[in-house]
Structure formats: structure tokens, C-alpha cells
Amino acid sequence: MKRIAIGRKNWLFIGSVRTGIRNAKLMSLVLIAHRHDLDVHAYLEDVIRHMNAGTCSPEKLLPNIWKQSHGESIRTYREEDRRDKAQQAHVRAVTRHTR
């Protein structure tokens, strides 16, 4: 939600409706790649290269499918961060109930 709130101010003067739609699609692609724990730069670079060359179908470039063939671009530290946050939340909940 923080990205959306910051984005409202940044996107206020985007230019035109077409530019706004294009930007929304690009931001959706970036956030989905981020949610799939991908290196966003490597993902976007590969997608743009393949789309310009026409060497790959768009379905194969979706983040969940692209992730299977590009294991080196998965950010493992994001999984560790998520696991640590879940563990911290569990400890907080347990200590709250024992008081």
C-alpha cells in the first residue's frame, strides 16, 4: 500500500492516458516479478529483449513460468526475510498470550 500512496503523487502528471496505461502495465509487471522473488532488473531485461526480437511467446515470459528456467535470478534472501518476519510475529503472539 505504501507504493500506491507514493505513486499517487508521482503519477499525478504522467502525461496522457496512453502513457498512464503503459506505466500501469509496467508497474504491474514489476510488482508481480517482485512478488515472485525475482531479480526485477534481470527479468525485465530478458522480457524486453525477447519481446523486441520476437523469439518467445508472451506466455513463457510470465514471472511464474520464467522463474522455472532462470533459477539464478531468484532472490533467496526475500524468502529468508519472510520466514524471519513470520517467526518474529509468532514470538510476539506467544509472549502476548503468556502475559
Jmol script that loads the backbone (N, CA, C; Angstrom):
load data "model"
ATOM      1  N   MET A   1       0.821  -1.194   0.000  1.00  0.00           N
ATOM      2  CA  MET A   1       0.000   0.000   0.000  1.00  0.00           C
ATOM      3  C   MET A   1       0.868   1.261   0.000  1.00  0.00           C
ATOM      4  N   LYS A   2       2.057   1.169   0.563  1.00  0.00           N
ATOM      5  CA  LYS A   2       2.927   2.337   0.605  1.00  0.00           C
ATOM      6  C   LYS A   2       3.297   2.770  -0.812  1.00  0.00           C
ATOM      7  N   ARG A   3       3.585   1.791  -1.681  1.00  0.00           N
ATOM      8  CA  ARG A   3       3.951   2.126  -3.065  1.00  0.00           C
ATOM      9  C   ARG A   3       2.811   2.832  -3.776  1.00  0.00           C
ATOM     10  N   ILE A   4       1.583   2.417  -3.497  1.00  0.00           N
ATOM     11  CA  ILE A   4       0.429   3.039  -4.149  1.00  0.00           C
ATOM     12  C   ILE A   4       0.269   4.479  -3.669  1.00  0.00           C
ATOM     13  N   ALA A   5       0.423   4.695  -2.372  1.00  0.00           N
ATOM     14  CA  ALA A   5       0.277   6.043  -1.830  1.00  0.00           C
ATOM     15  C   ALA A   5       1.351   6.978  -2.372  1.00  0.00           C
ATOM     16  N   ILE A   6       2.571   6.505  -2.447  1.00  0.00           N
ATOM     17  CA  ILE A   6       3.648   7.327  -3.005  1.00  0.00           C
ATOM     18  C   ILE A   6       3.418   7.536  -4.492  1.00  0.00           C
ATOM     19  N   GLY A   7       2.951   6.491  -5.157  1.00  0.00           N
ATOM     20  CA  GLY A   7       2.716   6.577  -6.591  1.00  0.00           C
ATOM     21  C   GLY A   7       1.667   7.593  -6.970  1.00  0.00           C
ATOM     22  N   ARG A   8       0.649   7.768  -6.148  1.00  0.00           N
ATOM     23  CA  ARG A   8      -0.401   8.738  -6.468  1.00  0.00           C
ATOM     24  C   ARG A   8       0.195  10.115  -6.720  1.00  0.00           C
ATOM     25  N   LYS A   9       1.101  10.519  -5.875  1.00  0.00           N
ATOM     26  CA  LYS A   9       1.726  11.829  -6.024  1.00  0.00           C
ATOM     27  C   LYS A   9       2.645  11.849  -7.248  1.00  0.00           C
ATOM     28  N   ASN A  10       3.413  10.786  -7.428  1.00  0.00           N
ATOM     29  CA  ASN A  10       4.357  10.734  -8.535  1.00  0.00           C
ATOM     30  C   ASN A  10       3.666  10.637  -9.886  1.00  0.00           C
ATOM     31  N   TRP A  11       2.508   9.995  -9.952  1.00  0.00           N
ATOM     32  CA  TRP A  11       1.833   9.759 -11.224  1.00  0.00           C
ATOM     33  C   TRP A  11       0.785  10.811 -11.538  1.00  0.00           C
ATOM     34  N   LEU A  12       0.702  11.843 -10.730  1.00  0.00           N
ATOM     35  CA  LEU A  12      -0.328  12.856 -10.926  1.00  0.00           C
ATOM     36  C   LEU A  12      -0.227  13.505 -12.305  1.00  0.00           C
ATOM     37  N   PHE A  13       0.979  13.768 -12.752  1.00  0.00           N
ATOM     38  CA  PHE A  13       1.191  14.434 -14.038  1.00  0.00           C
ATOM     39  C   PHE A  13       1.956  13.498 -14.973  1.00  0.00           C
ATOM     40  N   ILE A  14       1.383  12.365 -15.278  1.00  0.00           N
ATOM     41  CA  ILE A  14       2.054  11.321 -16.055  1.00  0.00           C
ATOM     42  C   ILE A  14       2.166  11.693 -17.531  1.00  0.00           C
ATOM     43  N   GLY A  15       1.325  12.528 -18.043  1.00  0.00           N
ATOM     44  CA  GLY A  15       1.408  12.937 -19.439  1.00  0.00           C
ATOM     45  C   GLY A  15       0.080  12.763 -20.148  1.00  0.00           C
ATOM     46  N   SER A  16      -0.250  11.533 -20.508  1.00  0.00           N
ATOM     47  CA  SER A  16      -1.501  11.272 -21.215  1.00  0.00           C
ATOM     48  C   SER A  16      -2.112   9.978 -20.694  1.00  0.00           C
ATOM     49  N   VAL A  17      -3.306   9.704 -21.158  1.00  0.00           N
ATOM     50  CA  VAL A  17      -3.988   8.483 -20.733  1.00  0.00           C
ATOM     51  C   VAL A  17      -3.214   7.262 -21.214  1.00  0.00           C
ATOM     52  N   ARG A  18      -2.740   7.301 -22.470  1.00  0.00           N
ATOM     53  CA  ARG A  18      -1.971   6.174 -23.015  1.00  0.00           C
ATOM     54  C   ARG A  18      -0.701   5.917 -22.205  1.00  0.00           C
ATOM     55  N   THR A  19      -0.023   6.975 -21.824  1.00  0.00           N
ATOM     56  CA  THR A  19       1.184   6.829 -21.019  1.00  0.00           C
ATOM     57  C   THR A  19       0.843   6.255 -19.649  1.00  0.00           C
ATOM     58  N   GLY A  20      -0.262   6.679 -19.088  1.00  0.00           N
ATOM     59  CA  GLY A  20      -0.693   6.157 -17.791  1.00  0.00           C
ATOM     60  C   GLY A  20      -0.993   4.667 -17.849  1.00  0.00           C
ATOM     61  N   ILE A  21      -1.658   4.241 -18.925  1.00  0.00           N
ATOM     62  CA  ILE A  21      -1.972   2.820 -19.081  1.00  0.00           C
ATOM     63  C   ILE A  21      -0.696   2.015 -19.253  1.00  0.00           C
ATOM     64  N   ARG A  22       0.233   2.519 -20.075  1.00  0.00           N
ATOM     65  CA  ARG A  22       1.512   1.828 -20.280  1.00  0.00           C
ATOM     66  C   ARG A  22       2.299   1.736 -18.969  1.00  0.00           C
ATOM     67  N   ASN A  23       2.307   2.810 -18.210  1.00  0.00           N
ATOM     68  CA  ASN A  23       3.022   2.820 -16.933  1.00  0.00           C
ATOM     69  C   ASN A  23       2.378   1.850 -15.945  1.00  0.00           C
ATOM     70  N   ALA A  24       1.056   1.788 -15.933  1.00  0.00           N
ATOM     71  CA  ALA A  24       0.363   0.865 -15.030  1.00  0.00           C
ATOM     72  C   ALA A  24       0.705  -0.583 -15.365  1.00  0.00           C
ATOM     73  N   LYS A  25       0.768  -0.905 -16.651  1.00  0.00           N
ATOM     74  CA  LYS A  25       1.128  -2.266 -17.060  1.00  0.00           C
ATOM     75  C   LYS A  25       2.559  -2.597 -16.653  1.00  0.00           C
ATOM     76  N   LEU A  26       3.469  -1.647 -16.859  1.00  0.00           N
ATOM     77  CA  LEU A  26       4.864  -1.880 -16.489  1.00  0.00           C
ATOM     78  C   LEU A  26       5.008  -2.054 -14.981  1.00  0.00           C
ATOM     79  N   MET A  27       4.329  -1.214 -14.203  1.00  0.00           N
ATOM     80  CA  MET A  27       4.412  -1.328 -12.749  1.00  0.00           C
ATOM     81  C   MET A  27       3.795  -2.639 -12.268  1.00  0.00           C
ATOM     82  N   SER A  28       2.730  -3.099 -12.913  1.00  0.00           N
ATOM     83  CA  SER A  28       2.140  -4.388 -12.552  1.00  0.00           C
ATOM     84  C   SER A  28       3.125  -5.513 -12.796  1.00  0.00           C
ATOM     85  N   LEU A  29       3.819  -5.452 -13.924  1.00  0.00           N
ATOM     86  CA  LEU A  29       4.812  -6.470 -14.249  1.00  0.00           C
ATOM     87  C   LEU A  29       5.958  -6.464 -13.237  1.00  0.00           C
ATOM     88  N   VAL A  30       6.403  -5.275 -12.854  1.00  0.00           N
ATOM     89  CA  VAL A  30       7.486  -5.151 -11.872  1.00  0.00           C
ATOM     90  C   VAL A  30       7.050  -5.703 -10.514  1.00  0.00           C
ATOM     91  N   LEU A  31       5.860  -5.364 -10.065  1.00  0.00           N
ATOM     92  CA  LEU A  31       5.393  -5.825  -8.752  1.00  0.00           C
ATOM     93  C   LEU A  31       5.136  -7.329  -8.731  1.00  0.00           C
ATOM     94  N   ILE A  32       4.652  -7.878  -9.840  1.00  0.00           N
ATOM     95  CA  ILE A  32       4.449  -9.327  -9.891  1.00  0.00           C
ATOM     96  C   ILE A  32       5.786 -10.047  -9.851  1.00  0.00           C
ATOM     97  N   ALA A  33       6.783  -9.516 -10.578  1.00  0.00           N
ATOM     98  CA  ALA A  33       8.118 -10.110 -10.541  1.00  0.00           C
ATOM     99  C   ALA A  33       8.707 -10.018  -9.132  1.00  0.00           C
ATOM    100  N   HIS A  34       8.480  -8.909  -8.477  1.00  0.00           N
ATOM    101  CA  HIS A  34       8.958  -8.725  -7.105  1.00  0.00           C
ATOM    102  C   HIS A  34       8.278  -9.718  -6.172  1.00  0.00           C
ATOM    103  N   ARG A  35       6.982  -9.931  -6.364  1.00  0.00           N
ATOM    104  CA  ARG A  35       6.234 -10.867  -5.527  1.00  0.00           C
ATOM    105  C   ARG A  35       6.715 -12.304  -5.721  1.00  0.00           C
ATOM    106  N   HIS A  36       7.222 -12.609  -6.923  1.00  0.00           N
ATOM    107  CA  HIS A  36       7.744 -13.951  -7.206  1.00  0.00           C
ATOM    108  C   HIS A  36       9.222 -14.074  -6.825  1.00  0.00           C
ATOM    109  N   ASP A  37       9.752 -13.102  -6.098  1.00  0.00           N
ATOM    110  CA  ASP A  37      11.139 -13.090  -5.605  1.00  0.00           C
ATOM    111  C   ASP A  37      12.160 -13.125  -6.730  1.00  0.00           C
ATOM    112  N   LEU A  38      11.882 -12.439  -7.831  1.00  0.00           N
ATOM    113  CA  LEU A  38      12.815 -12.409  -8.948  1.00  0.00           C
ATOM    114  C   LEU A  38      13.687 -11.168  -8.876  1.00  0.00           C
ATOM    115  N   ASP A  39      14.861 -11.263  -9.492  1.00  0.00           N
ATOM    116  CA  ASP A  39      15.695 -10.088  -9.712  1.00  0.00           C
ATOM    117  C   ASP A  39      14.982  -9.293 -10.804  1.00  0.00           C
ATOM    118  N   VAL A  40      14.352  -8.198 -10.439  1.00  0.00           N
ATOM    119  CA  VAL A  40      13.470  -7.471 -11.343  1.00  0.00           C
ATOM    120  C   VAL A  40      14.233  -6.952 -12.555  1.00  0.00           C
ATOM    121  N   HIS A  41      15.440  -6.461 -12.350  1.00  0.00           N
ATOM    122  CA  HIS A  41      16.235  -5.935 -13.462  1.00  0.00           C
ATOM    123  C   HIS A  41      16.523  -7.028 -14.487  1.00  0.00           C
ATOM    124  N   ALA A  42      16.967  -8.181 -14.034  1.00  0.00           N
ATOM    125  CA  ALA A  42      17.270  -9.287 -14.947  1.00  0.00           C
ATOM    126  C   ALA A  42      16.007  -9.748 -15.663  1.00  0.00           C
ATOM    127  N   TYR A  43      14.904  -9.798 -14.946  1.00  0.00           N
ATOM    128  CA  TYR A  43      13.641 -10.234 -15.539  1.00  0.00           C
ATOM    129  C   TYR A  43      13.189  -9.272 -16.628  1.00  0.00           C
ATOM    130  N   LEU A  44      13.145  -7.977 -16.320  1.00  0.00           N
ATOM    131  CA  LEU A  44      12.688  -7.002 -17.301  1.00  0.00           C
ATOM    132  C   LEU A  44      13.613  -6.948 -18.510  1.00  0.00           C
ATOM    133  N   GLU A  45      14.902  -7.046 -18.273  1.00  0.00           N
ATOM    134  CA  GLU A  45      15.864  -7.032 -19.378  1.00  0.00           C
ATOM    135  C   GLU A  45      15.613  -8.209 -20.324  1.00  0.00           C
ATOM    136  N   ASP A  46      15.392  -9.379 -19.776  1.00  0.00           N
ATOM    137  CA  ASP A  46      15.135 -10.565 -20.585  1.00  0.00           C
ATOM    138  C   ASP A  46      13.803 -10.461 -21.316  1.00  0.00           C
ATOM    139  N   VAL A  47      12.778  -9.998 -20.632  1.00  0.00           N
ATOM    140  CA  VAL A  47      11.457  -9.855 -21.253  1.00  0.00           C
ATOM    141  C   VAL A  47      11.512  -8.865 -22.409  1.00  0.00           C
ATOM    142  N   ILE A  48      12.133  -7.722 -22.187  1.00  0.00           N
ATOM    143  CA  ILE A  48      12.210  -6.702 -23.243  1.00  0.00           C
ATOM    144  C   ILE A  48      13.018  -7.223 -24.430  1.00  0.00           C
ATOM    145  N   ARG A  49      14.113  -7.909 -24.157  1.00  0.00           N
ATOM    146  CA  ARG A  49      14.942  -8.460 -25.233  1.00  0.00           C
ATOM    147  C   ARG A  49      14.138  -9.456 -26.072  1.00  0.00           C
ATOM    148  N   HIS A  50      13.440 -10.373 -25.412  1.00  0.00           N
ATOM    149  CA  HIS A  50      12.661 -11.378 -26.140  1.00  0.00           C
ATOM    150  C   HIS A  50      11.468 -10.767 -26.873  1.00  0.00           C
ATOM    151  N   MET A  51      10.823  -9.794 -26.271  1.00  0.00           N
ATOM    152  CA  MET A  51       9.666  -9.174 -26.926  1.00  0.00           C
ATOM    153  C   MET A  51      10.101  -8.380 -28.157  1.00  0.00           C
ATOM    154  N   ASN A  52      11.227  -7.676 -28.076  1.00  0.00           N
ATOM    155  CA  ASN A  52      11.716  -6.920 -29.230  1.00  0.00           C
ATOM    156  C   ASN A  52      12.145  -7.845 -30.360  1.00  0.00           C
ATOM    157  N   ALA A  53      12.780  -8.963 -30.013  1.00  0.00           N
ATOM    158  CA  ALA A  53      13.257  -9.899 -31.025  1.00  0.00           C
ATOM    159  C   ALA A  53      12.146 -10.822 -31.513  1.00  0.00           C
ATOM    160  N   GLY A  54      11.098 -10.987 -30.731  1.00  0.00           N
ATOM    161  CA  GLY A  54      10.004 -11.878 -31.088  1.00  0.00           C
ATOM    162  C   GLY A  54      10.399 -13.341 -31.001  1.00  0.00           C
ATOM    163  N   THR A  55      11.330 -13.654 -30.109  1.00  0.00           N
ATOM    164  CA  THR A  55      11.852 -15.013 -30.008  1.00  0.00           C
ATOM    165  C   THR A  55      11.119 -15.890 -29.012  1.00  0.00           C
ATOM    166  N   CYS A  56      10.153 -15.347 -28.318  1.00  0.00           N
ATOM    167  CA  CYS A  56       9.486 -16.125 -27.281  1.00  0.00           C
ATOM    168  C   CYS A  56       8.031 -15.680 -27.183  1.00  0.00           C
ATOM    169  N   SER A  57       7.158 -16.604 -26.860  1.00  0.00           N
ATOM    170  CA  SER A  57       5.750 -16.239 -26.701  1.00  0.00           C
ATOM    171  C   SER A  57       5.561 -15.516 -25.364  1.00  0.00           C
ATOM    172  N   PRO A  58       4.613 -14.594 -25.303  1.00  0.00           N
ATOM    173  CA  PRO A  58       4.381 -13.845 -24.056  1.00  0.00           C
ATOM    174  C   PRO A  58       4.038 -14.734 -22.867  1.00  0.00           C
ATOM    175  N   GLU A  59       3.402 -15.872 -23.109  1.00  0.00           N
ATOM    176  CA  GLU A  59       3.038 -16.770 -22.007  1.00  0.00           C
ATOM    177  C   GLU A  59       4.274 -17.326 -21.319  1.00  0.00           C
ATOM    178  N   LYS A  60       5.347 -17.563 -22.069  1.00  0.00           N
ATOM    179  CA  LYS A  60       6.577 -18.098 -21.485  1.00  0.00           C
ATOM    180  C   LYS A  60       7.347 -17.045 -20.704  1.00  0.00           C
ATOM    181  N   LEU A  61       6.966 -15.778 -20.869  1.00  0.00           N
ATOM    182  CA  LEU A  61       7.658 -14.694 -20.184  1.00  0.00           C
ATOM    183  C   LEU A  61       6.943 -14.250 -18.905  1.00  0.00           C
ATOM    184  N   LEU A  62       5.857 -14.910 -18.558  1.00  0.00           N
ATOM    185  CA  LEU A  62       5.186 -14.600 -17.295  1.00  0.00           C
ATOM    186  C   LEU A  62       6.116 -14.958 -16.137  1.00  0.00           C
ATOM    187  N   PRO A  63       6.105 -14.179 -15.054  1.00  0.00           N
ATOM    188  CA  PRO A  63       7.069 -14.393 -13.974  1.00  0.00           C
ATOM    189  C   PRO A  63       7.103 -15.796 -13.398  1.00  0.00           C
ATOM    190  N   ASN A  64       5.953 -16.415 -13.205  1.00  0.00           N
ATOM    191  CA  ASN A  64       5.963 -17.749 -12.588  1.00  0.00           C
ATOM    192  C   ASN A  64       6.558 -18.804 -13.520  1.00  0.00           C
ATOM    193  N   ILE A  65       6.411 -18.642 -14.816  1.00  0.00           N
ATOM    194  CA  ILE A  65       6.995 -19.585 -15.768  1.00  0.00           C
ATOM    195  C   ILE A  65       8.466 -19.248 -16.016  1.00  0.00           C
ATOM    196  N   TRP A  66       8.783 -17.960 -16.132  1.00  0.00           N
ATOM    197  CA  TRP A  66      10.160 -17.513 -16.351  1.00  0.00           C
ATOM    198  C   TRP A  66      11.051 -17.943 -15.187  1.00  0.00           C
ATOM    199  N   LYS A  67      10.514 -17.933 -13.994  1.00  0.00           N
ATOM    200  CA  LYS A  67      11.249 -18.291 -12.778  1.00  0.00           C
ATOM    201  C   LYS A  67      11.771 -19.727 -12.828  1.00  0.00           C
ATOM    202  N   GLN A  68      11.024 -20.626 -13.445  1.00  0.00           N
ATOM    203  CA  GLN A  68      11.417 -22.034 -13.508  1.00  0.00           C
ATOM    204  C   GLN A  68      12.665 -22.250 -14.342  1.00  0.00           C
ATOM    205  N   SER A  69      12.866 -21.450 -15.374  1.00  0.00           N
ATOM    206  CA  SER A  69      14.027 -21.644 -16.243  1.00  0.00           C
ATOM    207  C   SER A  69      15.181 -20.703 -15.930  1.00  0.00           C
ATOM    208  N   HIS A  70      15.017 -19.810 -14.975  1.00  0.00           N
ATOM    209  CA  HIS A  70      16.072 -18.864 -14.610  1.00  0.00           C
ATOM    210  C   HIS A  70      16.281 -18.879 -13.092  1.00  0.00           C
ATOM    211  N   GLY A  71      16.717 -20.011 -12.592  1.00  0.00           N
ATOM    212  CA  GLY A  71      16.905 -20.165 -11.148  1.00  0.00           C
ATOM    213  C   GLY A  71      17.934 -19.227 -10.552  1.00  0.00           C
ATOM    214  N   GLU A  72      18.881 -18.773 -11.377  1.00  0.00           N
ATOM    215  CA  GLU A  72      19.924 -17.878 -10.870  1.00  0.00           C
ATOM    216  C   GLU A  72      19.391 -16.477 -10.564  1.00  0.00           C
ATOM    217  N   SER A  73      18.215 -16.157 -11.041  1.00  0.00           N
ATOM    218  CA  SER A  73      17.644 -14.828 -10.827  1.00  0.00           C
ATOM    219  C   SER A  73      16.627 -14.788  -9.697  1.00  0.00           C
ATOM    220  N   ILE A  74      16.539 -15.851  -8.910  1.00  0.00           N
ATOM    221  CA  ILE A  74      15.622 -15.873  -7.770  1.00  0.00           C
ATOM    222  C   ILE A  74      16.349 -15.302  -6.557  1.00  0.00           C
ATOM    223  N   ARG A  75      15.728 -14.363  -5.894  1.00  0.00           N
ATOM    224  CA  ARG A  75      16.336 -13.733  -4.720  1.00  0.00           C
ATOM    225  C   ARG A  75      15.963 -14.539  -3.481  1.00  0.00           C
ATOM    226  N   THR A  76      16.889 -15.353  -3.014  1.00  0.00           N
ATOM    227  CA  THR A  76      16.608 -16.229  -1.875  1.00  0.00           C
ATOM    228  C   THR A  76      16.507 -15.455  -0.567  1.00  0.00           C
ATOM    229  N   TYR A  77      17.163 -14.317  -0.486  1.00  0.00           N
ATOM    230  CA  TYR A  77      17.112 -13.566   0.774  1.00  0.00           C
ATOM    231  C   TYR A  77      15.698 -13.083   1.071  1.00  0.00           C
ATOM    232  N   ARG A  78      14.853 -12.907   0.060  1.00  0.00           N
ATOM    233  CA  ARG A  78      13.475 -12.495   0.303  1.00  0.00           C
ATOM    234  C   ARG A  78      12.709 -13.590   1.036  1.00  0.00           C
ATOM    235  N   GLU A  79      12.975 -14.854   0.689  1.00  0.00           N
ATOM    236  CA  GLU A  79      12.322 -15.963   1.378  1.00  0.00           C
ATOM    237  C   GLU A  79      12.767 -16.007   2.830  1.00  0.00           C
ATOM    238  N   GLU A  80      14.063 -15.759   3.069  1.00  0.00           N
ATOM    239  CA  GLU A  80      14.592 -15.758   4.430  1.00  0.00           C
ATOM    240  C   GLU A  80      13.976 -14.617   5.237  1.00  0.00           C
ATOM    241  N   ASP A  81      13.848 -13.449   4.625  1.00  0.00           N
ATOM    242  CA  ASP A  81      13.224 -12.311   5.311  1.00  0.00           C
ATOM    243  C   ASP A  81      11.791 -12.633   5.704  1.00  0.00           C
ATOM    244  N   ARG A  82      11.046 -13.243   4.785  1.00  0.00           N
ATOM    245  CA  ARG A  82       9.664 -13.601   5.073  1.00  0.00           C
ATOM    246  C   ARG A  82       9.579 -14.595   6.216  1.00  0.00           C
ATOM    247  N   ARG A  83      10.482 -15.570   6.216  1.00  0.00           N
ATOM    248  CA  ARG A  83      10.499 -16.586   7.271  1.00  0.00           C
ATOM    249  C   ARG A  83      10.835 -15.936   8.609  1.00  0.00           C
ATOM    250  N   ASP A  84      11.810 -15.010   8.624  1.00  0.00           N
ATOM    251  CA  ASP A  84      12.184 -14.320   9.860  1.00  0.00           C
ATOM    252  C   ASP A  84      11.030 -13.475  10.395  1.00  0.00           C
ATOM    253  N   LYS A  85      10.333 -12.771   9.512  1.00  0.00           N
ATOM    254  CA  LYS A  85       9.208 -11.942   9.950  1.00  0.00           C
ATOM    255  C   LYS A  85       8.087 -12.795  10.526  1.00  0.00           C
ATOM    256  N   ALA A  86       7.829 -13.939   9.906  1.00  0.00           N
ATOM    257  CA  ALA A  86       6.788 -14.833  10.412  1.00  0.00           C
ATOM    258  C   ALA A  86       7.165 -15.375  11.783  1.00  0.00           C
ATOM    259  N   GLN A  87       8.434 -15.698  11.948  1.00  0.00           N
ATOM    260  CA  GLN A  87       8.895 -16.217  13.238  1.00  0.00           C
ATOM    261  C   GLN A  87       8.794 -15.133  14.310  1.00  0.00           C
ATOM    262  N   GLN A  88       9.166 -13.900  13.976  1.00  0.00           N
ATOM    263  CA  GLN A  88       9.064 -12.801  14.931  1.00  0.00           C
ATOM    264  C   GLN A  88       7.612 -12.547  15.316  1.00  0.00           C
ATOM    265  N   ALA A  89       6.716 -12.611  14.345  1.00  0.00           N
ATOM    266  CA  ALA A  89       5.297 -12.417  14.641  1.00  0.00           C
ATOM    267  C   ALA A  89       4.782 -13.518  15.550  1.00  0.00           C
ATOM    268  N   HIS A  90       5.238 -14.730  15.331  1.00  0.00           N
ATOM    269  CA  HIS A  90       4.830 -15.849  16.176  1.00  0.00           C
ATOM    270  C   HIS A  90       5.328 -15.651  17.610  1.00  0.00           C
ATOM    271  N   VAL A  91       6.574 -15.224  17.767  1.00  0.00           N
ATOM    272  CA  VAL A  91       7.127 -14.993  19.107  1.00  0.00           C
ATOM    273  C   VAL A  91       6.359 -13.874  19.800  1.00  0.00           C
ATOM    274  N   ARG A  92       6.032 -12.797  19.078  1.00  0.00           N
ATOM    275  CA  ARG A  92       5.250 -11.703  19.671  1.00  0.00           C
ATOM    276  C   ARG A  92       3.874 -12.197  20.122  1.00  0.00           C
ATOM    277  N   ALA A  93       3.246 -13.012  19.294  1.00  0.00           N
ATOM    278  CA  ALA A  93       1.916 -13.530  19.651  1.00  0.00           C
ATOM    279  C   ALA A  93       1.977 -14.416  20.872  1.00  0.00           C
ATOM    280  N   VAL A  94       2.990 -15.258  20.961  1.00  0.00           N
ATOM    281  CA  VAL A  94       3.137 -16.162  22.110  1.00  0.00           C
ATOM    282  C   VAL A  94       3.405 -15.354  23.376  1.00  0.00           C
ATOM    283  N   THR A  95       4.275 -14.360  23.309  1.00  0.00           N
ATOM    284  CA  THR A  95       4.571 -13.573  24.508  1.00  0.00           C
ATOM    285  C   THR A  95       3.368 -12.721  24.918  1.00  0.00           C
ATOM    286  N   ARG A  96       2.564 -12.303  23.965  1.00  0.00           N
ATOM    287  CA  ARG A  96       1.370 -11.534  24.278  1.00  0.00           C
ATOM    288  C   ARG A  96       0.353 -12.384  25.024  1.00  0.00           C
ATOM    289  N   HIS A  97       0.243 -13.641  24.643  1.00  0.00           N
ATOM    290  CA  HIS A  97      -0.727 -14.530  25.286  1.00  0.00           C
ATOM    291  C   HIS A  97      -0.253 -15.032  26.646  1.00  0.00           C
ATOM    292  N   THR A  98       1.032 -15.019  26.928  1.00  0.00           N
ATOM    293  CA  THR A  98       1.530 -15.509  28.198  1.00  0.00           C
ATOM    294  C   THR A  98       1.493 -14.434  29.278  1.00  0.00           C
ATOM    295  N   ARG A  99       1.243 -13.213  28.912  1.00  0.00           N
ATOM    296  CA  ARG A  99       1.218 -12.133  29.908  1.00  0.00           C
ATOM    297  C   ARG A  99      -0.010 -12.144  30.744  1.00  0.00           C
TER     298      ARG A  99
END
end "model"
wireframe off; spacefill off
backbone 0.3
color backbone group
